[in-house]
Amino acid sequence: MMKNLTILQIFYGKLLIPTVLFSLLIISLTGFSYQNFGLCFFLIFPLLHYFVYEVRLKNEYYFYANFGFSKRLLWISTLVISLIVKTITLFL
């Protein structure tokens, strides 16, 4: 179980930090609100997933597949996380 969490931490470490930084940069230019942050996060998180893992590091999916994480599962979890963040910031 801890190994799986470590693997997911590696996967999302490459996505979460740039997503939060880009979202903060965009909302600093457009006016800070939680709803804007949630919208930026909702749009940028899957977009970065695409550019990082589909364009730049295509072969890293094999690494995650060796630990039982399919490409579909990683995409679904990315979309679910972005939807959860968007939903939480919608009510703040």
C-alpha positions in Angstrom: 0.0 0.0 0.0 2.8 2.5 0.9 4.5 1.6 -2.4 1.4 2.5 -4.3 1.1 5.8 -2.6 4.8 6.6 -3.3 4.3 5.8 -7.0 1.2 8.1 -7.1 3.2 10.8 -5.3 5.9 10.5 -8.0 3.2 10.7 -10.7 1.3 13.7 -9.3 4.4 15.5 -8.1 5.1 16.3 -11.7 1.6 17.7 -12.2 0.4 19.3 -9.0 3.2 21.8 -8.3 3.2 23.4 -11.8 -0.6 23.3 -11.9 -0.9 25.2 -8.6 1.8 27.7 -9.7 0.2 28.3 -13.1 -3.2 28.7 -11.5 -1.9 31.2 -9.0 -0.2 33.1 -11.8 -3.4 33.3 -13.9 -5.6 34.3 -11.0 -3.1 37.0 -9.9 -3.6 38.5 -13.4 -7.4 38.1 -13.5 -8.3 38.9 -9.9 -8.1 36.5 -7.0 -11.1 34.4 -6.1 -11.4 30.8 -5.1 -13.8 30.2 -8.0 -11.2 31.4 -10.5 -8.5 29.3 -8.9 -10.8 26.2 -9.1 -11.5 26.9 -12.8 -7.9 27.4 -13.6 -7.0 24.2 -11.7 -9.8 22.3 -13.5 -8.5 23.3 -16.9 -4.7 23.3 -16.3 -4.4 20.0 -14.4 -5.6 17.7 -17.3 -3.8 19.8 -19.8 -0.5 19.4 -18.0 -1.2 15.7 -17.7 -1.5 15.5 -21.4 1.6 17.5 -22.2 3.8 15.8 -19.6 2.7 12.2 -19.9 1.3 12.0 -23.5 3.7 14.2 -25.3 6.9 14.5 -23.4 7.2 11.3 -21.3 5.2 8.7 -23.2 7.2 5.8 -22.0 6.7 6.5 -18.3 3.3 4.9 -18.5 5.1 1.5 -18.6 6.7 2.3 -15.3 3.3 3.0 -13.7 1.7 0.0 -15.5 4.3 -2.2 -13.8 2.9 -1.2 -10.4 -0.7 -1.8 -11.5 -1.7 1.7 -12.6 -3.2 1.7 -16.1 -3.2 4.8 -18.4 -7.0 4.9 -18.1 -6.9 4.8 -14.3 -4.3 7.6 -14.1 -6.4 9.8 -16.5 -9.6 9.1 -14.5 -7.9 9.9 -11.3 -6.6 13.2 -12.8 -10.0 14.2 -13.9 -11.6 13.3 -10.6 -9.0 15.2 -8.6 -9.5 18.3 -10.8 -13.3 18.0 -10.5 -13.1 17.7 -6.7 -10.9 20.8 -6.4 -13.3 22.7 -8.7 -16.3 21.6 -6.6 -14.6 22.5 -3.3 -13.6 26.0 -4.5 -17.0 26.6 -6.0 -18.5 26.6 -2.4 -15.8 28.7 -0.8 
